[in-house]
Amino acid sequence: MAVPVLIGDPTSARLDVPDGSEHELLLVRKGRRSGVQMIIAVHSTVLGPALGGCRIWHYPTLQAAIDDALRLSGAMTLKAAAAGLALGGGKSVIRLPDGPEPTAAERGALLADFADALNMLDGIYITAEDVGSSAEDMAVLSTFSDHVVGGPAGRGGSGDPGDFTAAGVQAAMRACVAHAFGSPSLADRTVAIVGVGHVGGPLARRLAAEGASLV
């Protein structure tokens, strides 16, 4: 069993990593410019470097942020393997402080701090867009680090991955209804979507085109 490694934040000694964790590495670091806590969880590099998005979000505790990164990075290992990619699973979290959203200058500082953490791992982990981060954020990160994908499409990147995620959700829904009802068709099914953002919006359009009733 691989032993997780806690680095950087002086509170690390009080953090809990579940017994039996198969993660290869857990980096916990406080940005020197922003003072913001950031976490990188590397679940597996057996098939290749760990790939997974950077989630920029408010968490009630540092432990909650770490738990999210651990959970999501394990899922990324399974996703990459199922897709036949030469990639492992990782995930990162930037834990925003309580209060208003960061200003442009503050966001720039926390992204520069996160790039420092990326560069510490020297390619073991590659980041991308996730909840709370954008293709523009990836463009900023790429000025500090080579270990970034998912920049704006107009600048040669893959752009917003929301429609691809929506396609995956639709495929999962089709598999579920095929198992439950014997047919993968979502036509005439009623679907409730909570949150019509970067994923929910494209998903709603896909389901409507298939003939689903949306609420």
Helices and strands as residue ranges (DSSP letters): G 12-14, E 25-30, E 37-44, E 50-58, H 62-82, E 88-96, H 104-121, E 125-129, H 135-142, G 153-155, H 162-181, E 190-191, H 200-210, E 213-214
